[in-house]
């Protein structure tokens, strides 16, 4: 019969403590900056949407390299060609870009002779943008390449996933 305080009692006590400790440890992970950061990275809509956008853009840029336009440049050219309001302010609103970012991106297209930016005659404070003939031809030639790239993308991602995300994110403007 074991005596209180004997080696068997201590051994039994240590086993019980180990079982109790390991059971509690598995229920609640230790909270650290690293675990909080992992949770943030895994759950953050802002981070994950930016990551997805970068990956999609990189994929499209690779697929469209032959036409000499990036996905961002092609998107800007298409926005310019598709819209009836040709002012820079309207283009900035449609693209969700800050005016300075938009101007920087347009300067590249202007330098390649794909667009023209001019002052609006009726309001010298406003500027308008439109495709040059070279820009229209470049956009027209790039559209079939874009269609093929988009078809490849659709094999991996739902075709309307990005559109739904953009549409639903519209509700965040002005919050």
VENFENGI-V314091 format. One record per backbone hydrogen bond with DSSP energy under -0.5 kcal/mol. CO is the residue of the C=O (numbers start at 1). NH is the residue of the N-H. If there is no record, write none. Layout:
co=CO nh=NH
co=CO nh=NH
This chain:
co=3 nh=6
co=6 nh=10
co=7 nh=11
co=8 nh=12
co=9 nh=13
co=10 nh=14
co=11 nh=15
co=12 nh=16
co=13 nh=17
co=14 nh=18
co=15 nh=19
co=16 nh=20
co=17 nh=21
co=18 nh=22
co=19 nh=23
co=20 nh=24
co=21 nh=25
co=22 nh=26
co=23 nh=27
co=24 nh=28
co=32 nh=36
co=33 nh=37
co=34 nh=38
co=35 nh=39
co=36 nh=40
co=37 nh=41
co=38 nh=42
co=39 nh=43
co=40 nh=44
co=44 nh=48
co=45 nh=49
co=46 nh=50
co=47 nh=51
co=48 nh=52
co=49 nh=53
co=50 nh=54
co=51 nh=55
co=52 nh=56
co=53 nh=57
co=54 nh=58
co=55 nh=59
co=56 nh=60
co=57 nh=61
co=58 nh=62
co=59 nh=63
co=60 nh=64
co=62 nh=65
co=64 nh=67
co=64 nh=69
co=65 nh=68
co=70 nh=74
co=71 nh=75
co=72 nh=76
co=73 nh=77
co=74 nh=78
co=75 nh=79
co=76 nh=80
co=77 nh=81
co=78 nh=82
co=79 nh=83
co=84 nh=86
co=86 nh=129
co=87 nh=91
co=88 nh=92
co=89 nh=93
co=90 nh=94
co=91 nh=95
co=92 nh=96
co=92 nh=97
co=98 nh=102
co=99 nh=103
co=100 nh=104
co=101 nh=105
co=102 nh=106
co=103 nh=107
co=104 nh=108
co=105 nh=109
co=106 nh=110
co=107 nh=111
co=108 nh=112
co=109 nh=114
co=109 nh=115
co=110 nh=113
co=114 nh=132
co=116 nh=130
co=118 nh=128
co=120 nh=123
co=123 nh=120
co=123 nh=126
co=126 nh=120
co=127 nh=88
co=128 nh=118
co=130 nh=116
co=132 nh=136
co=133 nh=137
co=134 nh=138
co=135 nh=139
co=136 nh=140
co=137 nh=141
co=138 nh=142
co=139 nh=143
co=140 nh=144
co=141 nh=145
co=142 nh=146
co=143 nh=147
co=144 nh=148
co=145 nh=149
co=146 nh=150
co=147 nh=151
co=148 nh=152
co=149 nh=153
co=150 nh=154
co=151 nh=155
co=152 nh=155
co=153 nh=156
co=153 nh=157
co=158 nh=161
co=160 nh=164
co=161 nh=165
co=162 nh=166
co=163 nh=167
co=164 nh=168
co=165 nh=169
co=166 nh=170
co=167 nh=170
co=168 nh=171
co=169 nh=172
co=170 nh=173
co=172 nh=175
